[in-house]
Amino acid sequence: MRFGMILPGGTAPEQLEQAVLAEESGWDGVFVWEAAYGVDAWGLLSAIAARTSRIKLGTMLTPLPWRRPWKVASQVATLDQLSNGRAILAVGLGAVETDLPSTGEELDLRTRASMMDEGIDLIRTLWDGGQVYQGEHYTYESVRDDLTVVGRPVQERIPIWVVGAWPRPKSMRRVLRCDGVLPQYAGEAGPAELAAVRGWLSERGARPELDVVAEGETDPSTAAAEVRPWADAGATWWLETRWDMPHHSPERMEQVRRRLAAGPPQI
């Protein structure tokens, strides 16, 4: 199992220093929030890439239907180059809670799901060197070979993690095309539910190396005992979270620094 932390907020310099501390303290990854407005996720991750050498870097998460997929593909490929192959792209349909900014984007669930499917395909096409894509929602065509060459990622296959709404078959089938799942549970969320997700995917031919992500908040003194059942159930990543409001207060920033400095669970 690998261990990462989702940085809940703060200024760009604060989050940059937290990411450096994460690497120094033995964590395996750092993930940042991508909001409609605020600290830009990809600019921040690129700065983190320049100050670190080992940890994986990604968003948690990118609302793909509300982004231009070719732009996202460019941002992730650039991060992958700058980090020498440490980028992860985590995508979802986009949250519609009332406390988030409203920007007039598409809200219909089925339309967003269709847009996300096409967006994933288009991003893969570009990363694989393709120059043409035609879909219902997106069209891309380029005759510039140089753009394709200089935009190739370092990784042969950048991992794409996708939200999978369990136990909805259509949402879960989308996971089979990707490299990781961020399970979203309709009811109780526990190791037994994660094991059911893992079993369903394995039975339907999921990649053997598929990442299955669990997340939560632990205390360093009890973290190993809290996380071990998730590992036993098949989780490959544990993401430490601190989502209580406010995300950016001095107290919250100090709490995040203390948890990072304590290091990941030892299991």
C-alpha positions in Angstrom: 0.0 0.0 0.0 1.1 3.5 -0.8 0.3 6.6 1.3 -0.6 10.1 0.2 -2.2 13.2 1.5 -4.8 15.5 0.0 -3.7 19.0 0.9 -7.0 20.8 1.9 -6.1 24.3 1.1 -3.9 27.3 1.9 -1.8 29.6 -0.3 0.4 28.2 -3.0 3.6 28.8 -0.9 2.0 27.0 2.1 1.0 24.0 0.0 4.4 23.9 -1.7 6.1 23.7 1.6 3.7 21.0 2.8 4.5 18.9 -0.2 8.2 19.2 0.4 7.6 18.1 4.0 5.5 15.2 2.7 8.4 13.9 0.7 10.9 14.4 3.5 8.6 12.5 5.9 8.2 9.4 3.8 4.8 9.9 2.1 4.3 8.5 -1.4 2.1 11.1 -2.9 0.5 14.6 -2.6 -2.8 15.6 -4.2 -4.2 19.1 -4.5 -7.7 20.4 -4.9 -8.7 21.8 -8.4 -11.4 24.4 -7.9 -13.1 26.8 -10.3 -11.1 29.7 -8.8 -8.2 29.8 -6.3 -4.7 28.3 -6.3 -4.2 26.8 -9.7 -3.7 23.1 -9.3 -1.4 22.5 -12.2 0.9 25.5 -11.6 1.2 24.4 -8.0 2.0 20.8 -8.9 4.6 22.0 -11.4 6.3 24.0 -8.6 6.1 20.9 -6.3 7.7 18.8 -9.1 10.7 21.2 -9.2 11.2 20.9 -5.4 10.7 17.1 -5.0 12.1 14.0 -6.7 10.1 11.0 -5.5 6.5 11.6 -4.5 3.6 11.1 -7.0 1.7 14.2 -7.9 -2.0 14.7 -8.9 -5.3 16.4 -8.3 -8.1 15.3 -6.1 -9.9 15.8 -8.3 -10.3 17.3 -11.8 -13.9 17.8 -12.9 -13.2 16.7 -16.4 -16.6 17.6 -18.0 -16.0 21.2 -17.0 -12.5 21.3 -18.5 -11.2 21.2 -22.1 -9.7 17.7 -22.3 -6.9 18.8 -24.6 -5.9 21.4 -22.1 -6.0 18.9 -19.3 -3.9 16.5 -21.4 -1.3 19.3 -21.9 -1.2 20.2 -18.2 -0.7 16.6 -17.1 1.9 15.8 -19.8 3.8 19.0 -18.8 3.7 17.9 -15.2 4.8 14.4 -16.1 7.8 15.8 -18.0 8.8 18.2 -15.2 8.5 15.5 -12.6 10.2 12.8 -14.6 7.2 10.6 -14.7 5.3 11.2 -11.4 1.9 12.5 -12.6 -1.5 11.0 -11.8 -4.7 12.3 -13.2 -7.8 11.8 -11.0 -11.1 12.7 -12.6 -14.8 12.9 -11.7 -18.0 14.4 -13.0 -17.7 17.5 -10.9 -19.4 18.3 -7.5 -22.5 20.5 -7.5 -22.7 21.4 -3.8 -24.1 24.9 -3.2 -21.0 26.1 -1.4 -18.8 25.7 -4.5 -18.6 28.4 -7.2 -21.3 28.3 -9.9 -19.9 28.9 -13.4 -22.7 27.9 -15.7 -21.2 24.6 -16.7 -23.2 21.5 -17.7 -25.1 20.0 -14.8 -27.1 17.2 -16.4 -25.6 14.0 -14.9 -25.9 11.8 -18.1 -24.4 14.5 -20.3 -21.5 15.0 -17.9 -20.9 11.3 -17.8 -20.9 11.1 -21.6 -18.5 14.1 -21.7 -16.2 12.4 -19.2 -16.1 9.2 -21.2 -15.1 11.2 -24.4 -12.7 13.3 -22.4 -10.8 10.3 -21.1 -10.6 8.8 -24.7 -9.4 12.1 -26.1 -6.7 12.5 -23.5 -5.5 9.0 -24.1 -5.4 9.6 -27.8 -3.3 12.7 -27.4 -0.9 11.1 -25.0 -0.5 8.1 -27.4 0.5 10.5 -30.2 -2.8 10.7 -32.0 -3.8 13.9 -33.8 -7.4 13.4 -34.6 -10.5 12.8 -32.5 -14.2 13.0 -33.4 -16.9 12.5 -30.8 -20.3 13.8 -29.9 -19.0 16.5 -27.5 -15.4 17.1 -28.6 -13.6 17.4 -31.9 -9.8 17.7 -32.2 -7.6 17.8 -35.3 -4.0 18.8 -35.6 -1.5 18.7 -38.5 1.4 19.8 -36.3 3.6 16.8 -35.6 5.9 18.9 -33.5 3.2 19.5 -31.0 2.6 15.8 -30.6 6.3 15.1 -30.2 7.1 17.7 -27.6 3.9 17.0 -25.7 4.5 13.3 -25.1 4.6 12.2 -21.4 7.5 10.6 -19.8 5.4 7.7 -18.5 4.3 5.1 -21.1 0.9 5.3 -19.5 0.0 8.1 -17.1 -2.4 6.6 -14.6 -6.0 7.9 -14.8 -8.0 7.4 -11.6 -11.7 7.8 -12.0 -14.6 8.1 -9.5 -16.7 4.9 -9.5 -20.2 5.1 -8.0 -20.7 1.8 -6.3 -22.7 -0.3 -7.0 -23.9 1.4 -10.2 -22.8 -0.8 -13.2 -22.4 1.9 -15.8 -20.2 4.0 -13.5 -18.2 1.0 -12.5 -17.7 -0.2 -16.1 -15.9 3.1 -16.8 -13.3 2.1 -14.2 -12.4 -0.9 -16.3 -10.9 1.5 -18.9 -8.8 3.3 -16.4 -5.9 2.7 -14.0 -7.5 3.4 -10.6 -10.8 3.8 -8.9 -11.9 6.4 -6.3 -15.0 4.5 -4.9 -18.0 6.5 -4.1 -20.4 4.5 -1.9 -24.2 4.8 -1.9 -24.3 3.6 1.7 -21.8 2.6 4.4 -18.2 3.1 3.4 -15.9 0.5 4.9 -13.4 -2.2 4.1 -16.1 -4.7 3.3 -17.6 -2.4 0.7 -14.1 -1.7 -0.8 -13.5 -5.5 -1.0 -16.8 -5.8 -2.9 -15.7 -3.1 -5.4 -12.3 -4.8 -5.9 -14.0 -8.2 -6.4 -16.5 -6.8 -8.9 -13.8 -5.2 -11.0 -11.5 -8.3 -10.9 -14.3 -10.5 -12.1 -14.8 -8.3 -15.1 -11.2 -8.1 -16.2 -9.8 -5.0 -14.5 -6.1 -4.4 -14.9 -4.1 -6.5 -12.4 -2.3 -3.3 -11.4 -5.5 -1.3 -10.9 -5.2 1.1 -8.0 -8.0 1.1 -5.5 -8.1 4.2 -3.3 -9.3 4.5 0.3 -9.2 7.7 2.3 -9.9 9.1 5.7 -8.4 10.9 8.7 -6.0 9.1 11.1 -4.1 9.8 14.3 -0.4 8.9 14.0 -0.6 6.8 17.1 -3.4 4.6 15.8 -3.0 5.0 12.0 -1.6 1.5 11.3 -4.5 -0.2 13.0 -7.0 2.0 11.3 -5.5 1.6 7.8 -4.7 -2.1 7.9 -8.2 -3.4 7.3 -8.4 -1.3 4.1 -5.1 -2.8 2.9 -6.4 -6.3 3.7 -9.6 -5.5 1.7 -7.5 -4.7 -1.4 -6.8 -0.9 -1.2 -3.5 0.0 -2.9 -3.5 3.7 -1.8 -4.5 5.4 1.5 -5.1 9.1 1.1 -5.0 11.1 4.4 -7.6 13.9 4.5 -8.5 17.0 6.5 -11.7 18.3 5.0 -13.3 20.1 7.9 -13.8 23.8 7.3 -12.1 26.2 7.2 -9.5 24.7 4.9 -7.0 27.5 5.1 -6.9 28.7 8.7 -3.6 28.8 10.6 -4.9 26.1 12.8 -5.7 23.8 9.9 -2.3 24.5 8.2 -0.5 23.6 11.4 -2.6 20.4 11.8 -1.6 19.4 8.2 2.0 20.1 8.9 2.0 18.0 12.1 0.3 15.1 10.4 2.7 15.1 7.4 5.7 15.4 9.7 4.6 12.3 11.7 4.9 10.2 8.5 2.5 7.7 6.9 1.0 4.7 8.7 3.5 1.9 9.2 1.8 -1.4 8.2 
